[in-house]
Structure formats: C-alpha cells, structure tokens
C-alpha cells in the first residue's frame, strides 16, 4: 500500500467512512502501529480500541492498557486484570473489580482464596 493510498484511506475515514476506518485499523494492526491505532481510537473507532488492547496486551504495555481502561475499553480491562493477577496486585484488581470488571473480580477472588 502506498503513502497515497493510506492518505486516501485516512481522508475517507475522517469523513466518516467506516469501511475505510476499518481498513486502516486492519493495516495498523498488521504493522503493529500503535500511533495510528491510538489516533483511530481517539476518532471513535471501537475496532481500533480492540486491536490496540490486543497489541498492548501482547507487548505487556500496562500504561497503554490503563489508558484504554480509563476510556472504557473492556478488553483492555480484562487484559490488565490478567497482568495484575500474575503480579498478585490486589490493589489493581480491587480497583478494576470495583469498576465492574468481572474478570478482575473472579481473579481477585481466586487470589484471596489462594492466600487463605
């Protein structure tokens, strides 16, 4: 894909073309382009949020996961809960569970039972 093709996709996505936006997400995810995915999330793409959460989880990028959680991304919250459980981070799990994340609540319960 040429730079001109990407520019055209970005223009179309900016005009509200969902197909162009989804294609940009797909290409950015393939390249592992977090900057492009962040921009697409900021423009309202839920698909970009899912892909960004997936990539952040794969990379262990806790800060990015937290940013996404703060924006209401449930997949990021699930992944952050998994990292918190692996670190036995009761505070992070409690916070996520208090915010309504079921994965965090389940993992927190398991950790508490394991420490009794």
SULCORHU-V168172 format. One record per run of one state. SS is the DSSP state (a for helix, b for strand, c for the rest). FROM is the first residue (numbers start at 0). TO is the last residue. Records with the same first field share a line. If there is no record, write none. Layout:
SS = FROM-TO / FROM-TO
This chain:
c = 0-1 / 14-16 / 31-32 / 42-44 / 59-60 / 70-72 / 86-88 / 98-100 / 115-115
a = 2-13 / 17-30 / 33-41 / 45-58 / 61-69 / 73-85 / 89-97 / 101-114
